Amino acid sequence: MFKKRDVVVFLAGAAALHTLSHLLISFTHILPLELYGIVWTQQLNLWTIVISGLITVALLYWAANLKK
């Protein structure tokens, strides 16, 4: 039904959207933010941007190496 490449590209898009949302959070100046007992600081948000960006790049690299 779906090829593995299609699923990996979809997941890369979801990871990219996650990265973009955290970039936008950093520009809205709402941090620090307490959510469910966890204080979300600017430094924690930066780590999330970096890790999510690396996951996006890794998924895109994987998708590029799969058959079309």
Residue pairs with C-beta under 8 A, 6 or more apart in sequence:
3 66
3 67
4 66
5 63
5 66
5 67
5 68
8 59
8 62
8 63
8 66
9 59
9 60
9 63
11 59
12 56
12 59
12 60
12 63
15 52
15 55
15 56
15 59
16 56
18 52
19 49
19 52
19 53
19 56
22 45
22 48
22 49
22 52
23 49
25 31
25 45
26 42
26 45
26 46
26 49
31 40
31 41
31 42
31 45
32 39
32 40
32 41
32 42
33 39
33 40
34 40
